[in-house]
Amino acid sequence: MIIRYNIYRSTAPHVQCTAKNKIASVDGSVTSYTDSDAKPGIRYYYVATAVAANNKESDHPSNEASEEIK
């Protein structure tokens, strides 16, 4: 059972799932995330990992998504 998702962000492709890149942990029932700290004119790259009830984080992140606020 998934209890939460960890969200990671970088300004370069191929986001690494490190403490430095972790921007949020959200409840496992959440189906979307809004990055309220994103700045206009910067392309951000995101991945998410699932965390199980035993607090084990998935070994493989989600597919990478990217977005730039105009």
N, C-alpha and C positions, 0 to 999 in steps of 0.2 A: 504494500500500500504506500502510495506517495503522500508524504505529509507536507512537503514544501518544494519549491523550486528556487534554485540560486540563479541569479541573473548576472552575467558578466558582460563588460563593455570595453571596447578599445577603439582607438582612432586608426588602427591598422588592421588589415584583414588577418584572418587566422587567430582569433581571440584565444588567449591562453586562460585557462581556468585557475587563476591565482588570486590570492587575497587582495593584491593590488588592483585587479580588474573587477572584483566583485562589487556590484553596486546595490544589490538588493537580495533579500530572501522573502518570498511571498508564499502565502498559504497554498496548499496543494489543490484547492478548488478554484484558484484563479486561472482564467483562460486568456488573459491579456495583461500587458504591462505598459505603462506610460513613463518614459524617462523625463521627469520634470526638470532635470539638471542639464539637459542637452542644450547646446548653444547654437545659434544660427550660423550657417556657413561651414560647419564642420561635419564631415561624414563619420558616423559612428557605426561600429560593427558589434553585433550582439550574439550571444549564445546563452542557452539555459541548460542546467542540469537538474535532474530529479533527485530528491532526497527521500529515502525510505524511512519507515517507522523506527528502524534500528540506527538511524542517523548516518547510514552509508550513502554517500553521494555516488551517482552513476559514474561509471568510468568514461563514458562517451557523451559529449555534449550534443545538444540539438544541432540541426543545420544552422549555419550562420545566416543572419539577416543583417541588412544595412539600411541606413536612412540618413538623409541630410535635411535639416530644417532650412528652408529658404528665407 
